[in-house]
Amino acid sequence: MFSLNRVHLIGYQTQPVQVRQTPTGTTVTDLNIVVPYTFQGQNGASSEGKSFHVVTLWSSMAEIAGQFVRAGSQVFLSGRLQTDSWEDGETKEKRSKTKVVAMDLILLDPKSGRLEPPQGARQTLQCLNQAFILGNVTRDPEMRTTTSGQHVLTLGVATNERWKDRASNENKERTEFHNVVVWADLAQEVVSSVKKGQKVYVSGRVQTRSFETQAGVKRYTTEIIADTVTLLGVKNHTAEESIRMDGAPMRSSPASPQEQEPALVGAAVGAIPEINYGSEIKVEDLPF
């Protein structure tokens, strides 16, 4: 099954970077990124907030971060969400933690140092916290209402990741389960139109919040706060108006001179080099 699980962040490293080695000698580090943002409250007023993200970097990317990323450095990170689960050795309680596994890192600070922000600028100084997932709905959504009367629901979406284990050279696969929080009018439409097993595309932002268990223990959960939810694999009547089922007939004779593709002027064949847009870090090369 093909799916999508991507996160894009622009934020600031909150502490010095500590690079470590795994028992097999692979370099790894965790960045702790803060992303300031503004949002509109229920009363319509703008407020400011911060989201915090743990981002794991492997191999050469971890080495670059250890060499060039400092506390306060601004960076762009692209990766995927991954939830690790384990059992607490003392309480035997199941625990989990969601992080971002980086696939790309871009250093944003100029060599001469960061500039002071322009006076009065707000929209052009926004950081970035975007999540995009495409997968299958794991359960029928259920609507609930907050004490203030807001409609909200949590949508379960599953995505798959495949990679080749470098130690065993075997192809492996894991399923990631995402909790998607949908609010207001969008929640009302989702609950009436989206069902278990259907494929959806979700865009939004990543949020980690805390809560207390029945035993009074503080726990954390990571969610995607949805801006859009798109139901996939359905007909679109607007698009169908522009779709032709009968293609153009195949030509049996050469095209006329007026229909031939114009030749490039001043450029020899093969003069334009091929550009490789692939990322340096491949998912299949990650050591897990």
N, C-alpha and C positions, 0 to 999 in steps of 0.2 A: 504494500500500500504506500503510495506516495503522499507525503504530507509536508507541512511547513511549520517550523518552530524557530522564530528569529526575534532577537531583541537588539535595539539600537540605543546606545546611551551616549550622551555628552555630559560630563560632570567632572568632579575634582577628587583627586586622591586625598584621603583624610589623614594618612599617617605614613611614616617611612615604609618602604617596600622591603620585605624580608623574603629572599629567595631560598628555597630548600631543595634537597635531592630526595627522590624516592629510593627505596632499597635497590631498584634496578638501575639507578643512576640517571633517571630522567629529571630534568629541571622543572620546577613548578613554583608558582607563587599565587597568592590571593590578593587582589586589589580591593580596597574598601572605598567605594565611590559614593559621593553625595551629589544629588541632582536637585538644585533649587528649582521651584516652579511656582506659578501663580494659578489660582483656580477661582471659580465663581461659586459662592455659597448659595444656600437656598434662598437667602434674602436678596440675592442679586449683587451683593458687594464682592469685590475682588479681595482675596486673601493670599498670603504667601505660605508656602510649605516646603518641606524637604523630604526626599525619598533616599533611602540608603540601599546599596546593592553590593553583594559579594560577587566578584568576578574572578574566576580561576583561569590562569594562563599557563600553558605548557610549553616545554622545549625552548626553541629559539625566541619565541615571543616573551616567555618568562625572563629569559636572559636580557632581552632588550629593556623590559620594564625595570629589572633590577639595576640596570646601568643608567637609564635616562629618566625614569619616573621618580619624582620626589613628592613629599608631602605638599599639597597645594597645586600640583601639576594638573592642568586641564587636558583631558584625553577624550577621544572618541573610541568606543568599543562596540563591536558587533559580535553576537554570539547566539547561543541557544539556552533555553531554560532547562535545568536538570535538577531533579529532586532525588536526594540520597536518603535512604531509610535504614534504620538500625534499631536494635533493642537495647534499652538502658540496662547496663550491667547490674545496677542496684535495685531498681524498681521493676525491672522486666517490662517496662512500658515501651510501646513502639514510638520511636521518635523519627522525625524527618526534617530536612533542611533543603530549601530551594536556593540555587545559585545560578549565575550565568557562566557558562563555559565559553571563553572567548574564541573567536575565529579570526578576528581582525582587530588591530590596535593602531591608532593614529595619534601621534603626539601633536598637540595643538598650540603649545606655547612657542612664541618666536624666540630666537636665540638672544635677542636684545632685551627680552623681558616683556611681560604683559603690560598693555596700555591701561590707563585709567578709563573707566566707562564714560561715554559721552553724556553730558548733562541732559537730563530729561528723557533719555532713551529707556524704553521698557521692552517693547516687542522684539527689538533686534538683539536683546541680551538674553533671550530665553535659552535654557539648556534643552536637552533632548532625553525623553524617556518614552520609547515606542516599542510596542510588542505586536507581532504578527503571527498568528497561528492558523493553520488550515488542517482540519482533522474531523473525526467523527464524534457525534454527540453520544455520550456514554449513558445518559439517563434523561427521562422526560423532565423538562424544567418545571419547577414549582414556584409559584408567586407567593410572596409574603409582603406584609405592609409594616413599615416602621412606625414608631410611636408618633412621629410627626405627619403620618399619612402618605409617605413616599412609597411607591411600588418598587420592589427590588427582587431579583432572583439570581440564583447561582447556577451557571450552566457548566456541565462537565464536558470537556473536549479532550480526546486522546490523539496524540501524534506519535509517529514512529521515527526512529533514527537507526540507520545502518552504518556499520563501519567494519574494517578489517583489523582484527587483533594482531598487533605486531609480534607478540610473543609466540602465539600458536598459528598465526597466518590463517585463522579461520574467520569467516564472515559472521558477524554477530548483529543482533537487533535488540533494541529496547523500546518499550512504550512509555511515553511521558503523559501523565494525566494533569490537566490544567483546570483550575477553578476560575471561571469567568464570571465576574459580577456585572449585572446589567441593571440599569436604573430607569425609572420614569416611563415615558411613552415607549421607548425601545423595549423595555421589559414586557410591557403589555402585548406588543406585537410578537415578541419571541415566544411567549408562553402559549400563544394561540396558533403559531405557525411552525414551530420547530419541534421535532420529535426525536426520540432515541434512535440512533443508527444513521441519521442524516448527516451529510457532510456540510460543514460551515466554514466560513472564513471570518476571523475576528481580528480587529485592530483596536488597540487601546494603549494603556500604560501599565507598568508593573508596580504593584504596591505590596509591601510587607507590613502587616499589622499584628499587634499583640492581643492576646485574650487570656482569660484564666479558666483552668479546668475546674471540675466540680470539687477537686481536692485543694483548690486555691493555688495551683502551680501556674506560673506564667509561661505561656507558650506563644509561638509565632507561626503565622501562616502567610504564604505568598499567593497573591491573586492577580489576575489581569482585569483591570477596570475597563470595560468595553466602551469604545466610542461608536463602533459599527459592528453589526453582526449580519453577514450575508449568507443566505441559504443557497447552496450550490446544487447543480444538477437539476434545475427546474427550468421550464420554458419562460421566455421573456417575449411577450407579444410585441413590444416596441422593437426589439432586435429582429424578430421574424419578418417585420415589414421590409427589411433591407436584405433578407437572405434569399438567394436564388438557388433552387435545387437543380436547375439545368445549366451546366457549365458551358463555357464558350466551346464551339466545335474545334477539334484538333486540325491543325493546318497540314495539308499534304504537299504544299509547294512553298518555296522560300518566300519570306516576307518581302514586300515591296521596299524600294529604297527609302520611302517616306516612313516606313514602319520599323526600319532597322534601328537597333540601339546605337546612339552616337558614340564614336571612339573618343577616348580621352586624349585631349590635346596636350602635347608637351610632356607626356609621361610614358615611358617604355613599359612593356609588359613585365610584371614582377618587380617594378621599381618601388612599390609601396610595401614596406615590411609588414609582416604579420604581427599583430599586437595580441599578447596574451593577457586577458582580463581575469584570469583565475587567481584566487587567493593563494598566498604562500603557504598558509596553514590549511591542510585538508582534513575533513572530518574523519576519513578512514585512517589517517595517520595518528589520531589521538590514542594514547596508550591505555585505553579502557573500552 
